[in-house]
Every structure is written in structure tokens, then in C-alpha cells.
Amino acid sequence: MKSSPDSQAAEAEWQTIVADKVRSLRFGVVQVVVHEGKVTQIESTEKTRLESRPSSSKGR
């Protein structure tokens, strides 16, 4: 099955969006939603990690 220039452009567009979202995250999730074989939505959730410092006074 050959893809049309329009479908190739749409595929390139969502791939570019996903790649941009992945590059912009340090920690997080990029989720691709597919409906009837087509990408319909792209979501990203960024996590903020806090530095954990070991407690020097246990039990106090």
C-alpha cells in the first residue's frame, strides 16, 4: 500500500512533534494516542526531580 504525499507529510509532522517533546524533557513521559490507525494526540508530562539529601540525624 503506497502512502500519499499528504499522509507522508502528516506522518513527518507527528514524528517531528514527538521528537521535539522528547528532546525538551529531562524527566517525563511522551504519550502518543492513536485512533483508527492514525495519530490523533500527543501528550507530554514533565517530572521535576528534587535532590534528596541523606538525613544525618536518624531517629530525631
Secondary structure, DSSP 4 states (H G I P E B T S, - for coil): -PPPHHHHHHHHHHHHHHHHHHHH-SSEEEEEEEETTEEEEEEEEE--PPPP---SSTT-
